[in-house]
């Protein structure tokens, strides 16, 4: 496989209530694999995490999972990844995923997804990296979050240049 880079995908450990979320994860996984881009993600076999990983693997792509030991022992670890890295904590997980990735994409998810997305955006804002950060707004899932970011920018809490760092695409 040619080395066209690695994209870290942040997404839910649940599939959510709408089929658009699963469909977006499947489409993204296949697109990454067909472009020979390696997936870096949270290492789980459940939820959208499992869907995106399985989609990459199904078409011959490569997947690197990063999972804290405490979650790996709860049998959440995906059993057939190209590579699994087990770390000691959630902080180590986020740091390693960021180090391994050339860019980031968020799919629908909950607190963990928002934590990862906001932290990576904060690191970009502070100049810790200059990697692209985007989200796939499947089924309008992130509409409220994007409105919040626009509000924060309008109220002077987020500079427009920093607001514009987040790339958005709708599925």
N, C-alpha and C positions, 0 to 999 in steps of 0.2 A: 504494500500500500504506500503510495506517495505521501510524503509528509506535508500536508496542506494546513497543518495546524490543529489546534484543539479549541473547542468551544465548550465552556461550562454552562450547563443548563440548570437553573434553579426552578423547582416545581414541587407540587404537592405530593404528600405521602398518601393522599386520597385522590380519587378520580373526579370528585365533584358530582354535581347533580345534572349536568347537561352534557349531551354527547359531543358538543363542539370542543370541549376541553380535551377529551380523549383523542378526537380526530386531529386536533392541532398537534398534540404530542406525537402521534403516529406520523403525520406529514413532516414534522420537523426532523424526527429521527431518520426517516428515509432520505430526506434532503441532505442531511449531514453526511450520512454514509455514502450516498451516491457522489458527493463532492469530495470524498475521501478525507473528511474532517472528523477527527476523533472526538467522541463525546466524553466530557468529564462531568460527573454528577455525583450526587450524594450516596450512591452505592446500594440503594434499596431496591427490593423487588416488588414493592407495593405502590399503589397509586399511580399518578402520572409519571413518577420516577421510573417505575417498572415499565410503563408503556413506552416511554421514549427510549429506554435502554433496549428493550426487546425489539423495537422497530429498527434501531441501528443494527443490532445483531442479526436480525432476520434477513437483511440484504448484504451481509458480509462486512459490516463496518466494525470499528474498534471502539471499545468502551472502557473507560477507566473510572472505577468507583472509589469514592473516599468516604469511609464510614467510621464513626467513633466506635471503639471497642464495646461500649455499653449497649449500642444498638445492634452490633453484629451478633452479640450473644443472645439477643431476643429473637433471633432467626429472621431478621429483616434483610439480611445481606443477600444480594442477588447472587445465585450460585454459578452463573455461567459467563461472567464478564471476561474480557480480555485480560484485565488487570484489576485487582482489588488492593487498595491501600487502607490499612486499618490504623487509625490514629487514637490518641488518648482523650481528646475532648472535641467539643463542637468548635471551639476557637481554632484548634489545630486543623480541623476539617476545612473550615472556611479559608484559612491561610493557604493550605496546600492546594485546594481547588483553584484559588486565585493565582498561585504560582504556576500551576500547570497549564492554565488557560491563556489563550491569545485573545479571547473575547467572551462575552457573557450574554445569555438570553434568559429571560424569565418567562415561564408559562404560569397559568393560574396555580394558586396555592394559598396557604394560610400564613400564620405568623412566621414560620421558618423561611418561607419563600420571600416574604417582605423584608425580613431581617437580612437575608443574604443580599437581596437586591439593593436595599438602602445602604448597607455597609460597603458594597463594592462601588456604589455611586459616590459615597462619602470619600472613599479612598481616591477615586478619580478627581473629585473636587479639590482634595488636598494635594494632588499631584503625586500620589504614591504610585499611580500607574496611568497609562494613556491608552488603555485598551477599550475597544468599543463595548458599550453596554446597551442592550435593547430588551424590549419585551414584546411578546406576541400576544396581542390583546384579543384572544379568542373569545368570540361571543360577547365582546364588550366587557369582559370580566374586570379589566383595569380602569374602566371609565371613571369611577369614583376616585381612584388613586390619582389618575391623571388630572382630574379636576382639582384635587387637593394640591398637587404640585403647582398647577397654574395659580391657585389662590395664594400659596406660599410665596410664589414669585411676585405676584401682584402686591402682596403685603410687605415686600422687602426682605423676606427671610431666605429666599433662594435667588441668586443672581440669574438673569436670563441666560447667560452663557452656560451656567451650570444646569439650568433646566433643560437646555437644548442638548446636553450630553446624552440624555436618555433617548434612544432611537425607538420608535414605535411603529409596529406593523399590525394590522388587523388581519385575521384569518378569515 
